[in-house]
Amino acid sequence: KSSVPICAPPDRCKRGMAHRVAVYLVLILCAAAPYPTGAFSQGAVSPSGALRTSLVRPHPLRSPRLTSAPSEIPRRAHLISCSPQMVAQDRHVQVAPTFTVPEGKMGDMKALWPTFYDATKKGTDSCLYYGFTEQGNKVFCREGYKDAAGVLAHLGDVDAPLKQTMEIVGPGGLDLAIYGPQSELDKLKDALTPLGAKFFAMSEGAMWFDRETKGSKDTHVTIFPVFNVQEGKMEEFQAGFPAFYEATKGGSKECLYYGFATRGNQVFCREGYASAAGCLEHLGDVKAALGASMKLATVDLAVMGPAGELKKLEEAMPTDRWEHWVADGGSFWK
């Protein structure tokens, strides 16, 4: 017997080799492929004129962790794969009430907070995060829900303390904004328009990062930049969004959520970080994109978080350029 292996005809061998090479190239390209950039959303505004955001805990919105094979990942969050960080589409509904408290009434206002916290913890499972923050005579509640139904359920959960709060602040004491997908906002307009609510539809782009926050104390830091875009420059400004998204996806591992919302000539970036250190790291990540944007707009800035984290930011950022909103210790992720 000959020791020389039998081979197919030359032309068949060439076709077989070409097929194997093609397969290898496909596998290499798949492994190296970046995240797609187009399946997200955004929205949110902050206290006393400066837009704000709130934290969004992954509940049914967050991207599930990989436990074994990719085929076992639930598809409820439109998870985007192939990136160093697990990212999901951010579609939660954010309720953003700012209360202006009359002089001498802040003690009465704060006395109701434990009742709000208790009712919210026992209430709808749609709640993602909840907590009060304050600055001077103003109080802002950062709260988020997985859908419009959750918002309406929560209003029923806190009906009693909310009525007491409205008696304290009086007429004109509530400034209310709602942020979420247009389909969810439409479900809230009948109930909330009589309260003077302003509705901000989220646009594609916002990201929700997979961080473990369920059932924990809410100590995250949120940055609330509001860009006032020059007349006729909005299209050019929005063209810079992809650069921000790419830099954020590949940047700080402390980012919790990130995305833009636009209303009139204003653009708000909803962004949250696990700590002050994450905020500062992010500013380095988007330095180039931010520099280009600042040629087209001015910015108003507010920051919200625990007093200890805000103090760390004061050491690195000029304090006269941003509003400080101190988060209450009872704030939580549900």
VENHU-V524783 format. One record per residue. N is the residue number from 1. RES is the residue in one small letter. SS is DSSP state (2 for helix, 1 for strand, 0 for the rest). OMEGA is omega in degrees with one decimal (none if undefined). Layout:
n:N res:RES ss:SS omega:OMEGA
n:N res:RES ss:SS omega:OMEGA
//
This chain:
n:1 res:k ss:0 omega:-179.9
n:2 res:s ss:0 omega:177.2
n:3 res:s ss:0 omega:179.2
n:4 res:v ss:0 omega:-178.5
n:5 res:p ss:0 omega:178.6
n:6 res:i ss:0 omega:-178.4
n:7 res:c ss:0 omega:175.4
n:8 res:a ss:0 omega:176.3
n:9 res:p ss:0 omega:-176.6
n:10 res:p ss:2 omega:-176.6
n:11 res:d ss:2 omega:178.2
n:12 res:r ss:2 omega:177.8
n:13 res:c ss:2 omega:179.9
n:14 res:k ss:2 omega:179.5
n:15 res:r ss:2 omega:178.9
n:16 res:g ss:2 omega:178.7
n:17 res:m ss:2 omega:-180.0
n:18 res:a ss:2 omega:179.2
n:19 res:h ss:2 omega:-179.4
n:20 res:r ss:2 omega:178.8
n:21 res:v ss:2 omega:-179.9
n:22 res:a ss:2 omega:179.5
n:23 res:v ss:2 omega:-179.2
n:24 res:y ss:2 omega:179.8
n:25 res:l ss:2 omega:178.6
n:26 res:v ss:2 omega:179.7
n:27 res:l ss:2 omega:-179.9
n:28 res:i ss:2 omega:-179.2
n:29 res:l ss:2 omega:178.9
n:30 res:c ss:2 omega:-178.6
n:31 res:a ss:2 omega:-176.1
n:32 res:a ss:2 omega:-172.8
n:33 res:a ss:0 omega:176.9
n:34 res:p ss:0 omega:175.6
n:35 res:y ss:0 omega:167.3
n:36 res:p ss:0 omega:-173.6
n:37 res:t ss:0 omega:-169.5
n:38 res:g ss:0 omega:-175.4
n:39 res:a ss:0 omega:-179.6
n:40 res:f ss:0 omega:176.8
n:41 res:s ss:0 omega:-177.0
n:42 res:q ss:0 omega:176.2
n:43 res:g ss:0 omega:171.7
n:44 res:a ss:0 omega:179.5
n:45 res:v ss:0 omega:-173.9
n:46 res:s ss:0 omega:-177.0
n:47 res:p ss:2 omega:175.3
n:48 res:s ss:2 omega:172.7
n:49 res:g ss:2 omega:-179.9
n:50 res:a ss:0 omega:-176.0
n:51 res:l ss:0 omega:-176.4
n:52 res:r ss:0 omega:179.2
n:53 res:t ss:0 omega:171.4
n:54 res:s ss:0 omega:-174.1
n:55 res:l ss:0 omega:-178.7
n:56 res:v ss:0 omega:-179.9
n:57 res:r ss:0 omega:-175.6
n:58 res:p ss:0 omega:167.5
n:59 res:h ss:0 omega:176.6
n:60 res:p ss:0 omega:-179.0
n:61 res:l ss:0 omega:-169.7
n:62 res:r ss:0 omega:179.5
n:63 res:s ss:0 omega:-179.1
n:64 res:p ss:0 omega:178.1
n:65 res:r ss:0 omega:176.3
n:66 res:l ss:0 omega:-179.7
n:67 res:t ss:0 omega:176.4
n:68 res:s ss:0 omega:-178.7
n:69 res:a ss:0 omega:178.8
n:70 res:p ss:2 omega:-177.9
n:71 res:s ss:2 omega:-177.6
n:72 res:e ss:2 omega:-178.7
n:73 res:i ss:0 omega:175.4
n:74 res:p ss:0 omega:-176.2
n:75 res:r ss:0 omega:-174.4
n:76 res:r ss:0 omega:-172.8
n:77 res:a ss:0 omega:-177.6
n:78 res:h ss:0 omega:-175.4
n:79 res:l ss:0 omega:177.7
n:80 res:i ss:1 omega:-176.6
n:81 res:s ss:0 omega:176.4
n:82 res:c ss:0 omega:177.4
n:83 res:s ss:0 omega:177.5
n:84 res:p ss:0 omega:178.9
n:85 res:q ss:0 omega:178.2
n:86 res:m ss:0 omega:-175.5
n:87 res:v ss:1 omega:177.2
n:88 res:a ss:1 omega:177.2
n:89 res:q ss:1 omega:-179.1
n:90 res:d ss:0 omega:-177.1
n:91 res:r ss:0 omega:-178.1
n:92 res:h ss:0 omega:177.4
n:93 res:v ss:1 omega:-179.3
n:94 res:q ss:1 omega:174.3
n:95 res:v ss:1 omega:-173.9
n:96 res:a ss:1 omega:177.9
n:97 res:p ss:1 omega:173.7
n:98 res:t ss:1 omega:-179.1
n:99 res:f ss:1 omega:172.7
n:100 res:t ss:1 omega:-172.4
n:101 res:v ss:0 omega:178.8
n:102 res:p ss:0 omega:-179.7
n:103 res:e ss:0 omega:178.6
n:104 res:g ss:0 omega:-176.8
n:105 res:k ss:0 omega:-176.3
n:106 res:m ss:2 omega:178.0
n:107 res:g ss:2 omega:177.8
n:108 res:d ss:2 omega:-179.9
n:109 res:m ss:2 omega:-177.6
n:110 res:k ss:2 omega:-179.7
n:111 res:a ss:2 omega:180.0
n:112 res:l ss:0 omega:-175.0
n:113 res:w ss:2 omega:178.5
n:114 res:p ss:2 omega:178.6
n:115 res:t ss:2 omega:176.1
n:116 res:f ss:2 omega:-177.7
n:117 res:y ss:2 omega:-177.9
n:118 res:d ss:2 omega:-179.6
n:119 res:a ss:2 omega:-179.2
n:120 res:t ss:2 omega:178.5
n:121 res:k ss:2 omega:180.0
n:122 res:k ss:2 omega:-173.8
n:123 res:g ss:0 omega:-172.5
n:124 res:t ss:0 omega:176.8
n:125 res:d ss:0 omega:178.3
n:126 res:s ss:0 omega:179.9
n:127 res:c ss:1 omega:-179.4
n:128 res:l ss:1 omega:-179.1
n:129 res:y ss:1 omega:-175.7
n:130 res:y ss:1 omega:177.0
n:131 res:g ss:1 omega:-179.7
n:132 res:f ss:1 omega:172.8
n:133 res:t ss:1 omega:-178.6
n:134 res:e ss:1 omega:173.6
n:135 res:q ss:1 omega:-178.1
n:136 res:g ss:0 omega:-179.9
n:137 res:n ss:0 omega:-179.6
n:138 res:k ss:1 omega:178.1
n:139 res:v ss:1 omega:177.8
n:140 res:f ss:1 omega:176.5
n:141 res:c ss:1 omega:176.9
n:142 res:r ss:1 omega:-173.3
n:143 res:e ss:1 omega:-178.9
n:144 res:g ss:1 omega:-176.3
n:145 res:y ss:1 omega:-175.2
n:146 res:k ss:0 omega:178.7
n:147 res:d ss:0 omega:-178.9
n:148 res:a ss:2 omega:179.3
n:149 res:a ss:2 omega:178.6
n:150 res:g ss:2 omega:178.1
n:151 res:v ss:2 omega:-178.2
n:152 res:l ss:2 omega:178.1
n:153 res:a ss:2 omega:-180.0
n:154 res:h ss:2 omega:178.9
n:155 res:l ss:2 omega:175.8
n:156 res:g ss:2 omega:-179.2
n:157 res:d ss:2 omega:-174.5
n:158 res:v ss:0 omega:-175.0
n:159 res:d ss:2 omega:-176.2
n:160 res:a ss:2 omega:179.9
n:161 res:p ss:2 omega:178.8
n:162 res:l ss:2 omega:177.8
n:163 res:k ss:2 omega:178.5
n:164 res:q ss:2 omega:178.7
n:165 res:t ss:2 omega:-179.9
n:166 res:m ss:2 omega:176.0
n:167 res:e ss:2 omega:-179.8
n:168 res:i ss:2 omega:-174.7
n:169 res:v ss:2 omega:177.4
n:170 res:g ss:0 omega:-179.7
n:171 res:p ss:0 omega:179.2
n:172 res:g ss:0 omega:-177.6
n:173 res:g ss:0 omega:-179.7
n:174 res:l ss:1 omega:172.0
n:175 res:d ss:1 omega:-171.3
n:176 res:l ss:1 omega:175.1
n:177 res:a ss:1 omega:179.6
n:178 res:i ss:1 omega:-179.5
n:179 res:y ss:1 omega:178.8
n:180 res:g ss:1 omega:176.8
n:181 res:p ss:0 omega:-177.9
n:182 res:q ss:2 omega:-179.1
n:183 res:s ss:2 omega:178.3
n:184 res:e ss:2 omega:178.3
n:185 res:l ss:2 omega:-179.5
n:186 res:d ss:0 omega:-179.0
n:187 res:k ss:0 omega:-175.7
n:188 res:l ss:0 omega:-172.3
n:189 res:k ss:2 omega:-179.5
n:190 res:d ss:2 omega:-175.7
n:191 res:a ss:2 omega:-171.0
n:192 res:l ss:2 omega:177.9
n:193 res:t ss:2 omega:178.0
n:194 res:p ss:2 omega:178.4
n:195 res:l ss:2 omega:179.8
n:196 res:g ss:0 omega:-177.3
n:197 res:a ss:0 omega:172.5
n:198 res:k ss:1 omega:-174.0
n:199 res:f ss:1 omega:-179.0
n:200 res:f ss:1 omega:-179.2
n:201 res:a ss:1 omega:178.8
n:202 res:m ss:0 omega:177.4
n:203 res:s ss:0 omega:-177.1
n:204 res:e ss:0 omega:177.8
n:205 res:g ss:0 omega:-173.2
n:206 res:a ss:0 omega:-175.7
n:207 res:m ss:1 omega:175.4
n:208 res:w ss:1 omega:-178.0
n:209 res:f ss:1 omega:-177.3
n:210 res:d ss:0 omega:175.9
n:211 res:r ss:0 omega:-178.3
n:212 res:e ss:0 omega:-177.2
n:213 res:t ss:0 omega:-173.2
n:214 res:k ss:0 omega:174.9
n:215 res:g ss:0 omega:-176.3
n:216 res:s ss:0 omega:175.5
n:217 res:k ss:1 omega:-178.1
n:218 res:d ss:0 omega:179.5
n:219 res:t ss:0 omega:-176.3
n:220 res:h ss:0 omega:-179.7
n:221 res:v ss:1 omega:177.7
n:222 res:t ss:1 omega:175.7
n:223 res:i ss:1 omega:-177.9
n:224 res:f ss:1 omega:176.6
n:225 res:p ss:1 omega:174.3
n:226 res:v ss:1 omega:-179.6
n:227 res:f ss:1 omega:176.0
n:228 res:n ss:1 omega:-170.5
n:229 res:v ss:1 omega:179.2
n:230 res:q ss:0 omega:-179.6
n:231 res:e ss:0 omega:178.6
n:232 res:g ss:0 omega:-176.4
n:233 res:k ss:0 omega:-175.1
n:234 res:m ss:2 omega:-179.2
n:235 res:e ss:2 omega:179.2
n:236 res:e ss:2 omega:179.1
n:237 res:f ss:2 omega:-178.6
n:238 res:q ss:2 omega:177.9
n:239 res:a ss:0 omega:178.9
n:240 res:g ss:0 omega:-178.9
n:241 res:f ss:2 omega:-178.3
n:242 res:p ss:2 omega:179.7
n:243 res:a ss:2 omega:176.9
n:244 res:f ss:2 omega:-178.0
n:245 res:y ss:2 omega:-178.5
n:246 res:e ss:2 omega:-179.9
n:247 res:a ss:2 omega:-179.5
n:248 res:t ss:2 omega:179.0
n:249 res:k ss:2 omega:-178.4
n:250 res:g ss:0 omega:-174.1
n:251 res:g ss:0 omega:-173.4
n:252 res:s ss:0 omega:177.4
n:253 res:k ss:0 omega:178.6
n:254 res:e ss:0 omega:179.0
n:255 res:c ss:1 omega:-179.5
n:256 res:l ss:1 omega:179.1
n:257 res:y ss:1 omega:-175.5
n:258 res:y ss:1 omega:177.4
n:259 res:g ss:1 omega:-177.2
n:260 res:f ss:1 omega:173.0
n:261 res:a ss:1 omega:-177.4
n:262 res:t ss:1 omega:176.2
n:263 res:r ss:1 omega:-176.9
n:264 res:g ss:0 omega:179.5
n:265 res:n ss:0 omega:-179.5
n:266 res:q ss:1 omega:176.1
n:267 res:v ss:1 omega:179.1
n:268 res:f ss:1 omega:175.5
n:269 res:c ss:1 omega:178.1
n:270 res:r ss:1 omega:-175.6
n:271 res:e ss:1 omega:-179.3
n:272 res:g ss:1 omega:-176.4
n:273 res:y ss:1 omega:-177.3
n:274 res:a ss:0 omega:-178.4
n:275 res:s ss:0 omega:176.3
n:276 res:a ss:2 omega:179.4
n:277 res:a ss:2 omega:177.8
n:278 res:g ss:2 omega:177.0
n:279 res:c ss:2 omega:-177.7
n:280 res:l ss:2 omega:178.1
n:281 res:e ss:2 omega:179.6
n:282 res:h ss:2 omega:179.7
n:283 res:l ss:2 omega:175.0
n:284 res:g ss:2 omega:-179.1
n:285 res:d ss:2 omega:-174.4
n:286 res:v ss:0 omega:-175.7
n:287 res:k ss:2 omega:-178.3
n:288 res:a ss:2 omega:-179.2
n:289 res:a ss:2 omega:-179.8
n:290 res:l ss:2 omega:178.4
n:291 res:g ss:2 omega:178.8
n:292 res:a ss:2 omega:-178.1
n:293 res:s ss:2 omega:-176.9
n:294 res:m ss:0 omega:174.2
n:295 res:k ss:0 omega:-175.7
n:296 res:l ss:0 omega:-174.1
n:297 res:a ss:1 omega:167.4
n:298 res:t ss:1 omega:-176.4
n:299 res:v ss:1 omega:170.4
n:300 res:d ss:1 omega:-172.4
n:301 res:l ss:1 omega:172.9
n:302 res:a ss:1 omega:179.0
n:303 res:v ss:1 omega:-176.2
n:304 res:m ss:1 omega:178.3
n:305 res:g ss:1 omega:177.9
n:306 res:p ss:0 omega:-177.5
n:307 res:a ss:2 omega:-179.4
n:308 res:g ss:2 omega:179.2
n:309 res:e ss:2 omega:177.8
n:310 res:l ss:2 omega:179.0
n:311 res:k ss:2 omega:178.6
n:312 res:k ss:2 omega:178.7
n:313 res:l ss:2 omega:179.5
n:314 res:e ss:2 omega:-178.8
n:315 res:e ss:0 omega:-176.9
n:316 res:a ss:0 omega:-176.4
n:317 res:m ss:0 omega:177.7
n:318 res:p ss:0 omega:-174.5
n:319 res:t ss:2 omega:-178.9
n:320 res:d ss:2 omega:-177.3
n:321 res:r ss:2 omega:179.5
n:322 res:w ss:0 omega:177.8
n:323 res:e ss:1 omega:180.0
n:324 res:h ss:1 omega:175.4
n:325 res:w ss:1 omega:-174.9
n:326 res:v ss:1 omega:-178.1
n:327 res:a ss:1 omega:177.7
n:328 res:d ss:0 omega:-177.4
n:329 res:g ss:0 omega:179.9
n:330 res:g ss:0 omega:-178.7
n:331 res:s ss:0 omega:-175.4
n:332 res:f ss:1 omega:167.3
n:333 res:w ss:1 omega:-178.7
n:334 res:k ss:0 omega:none
//
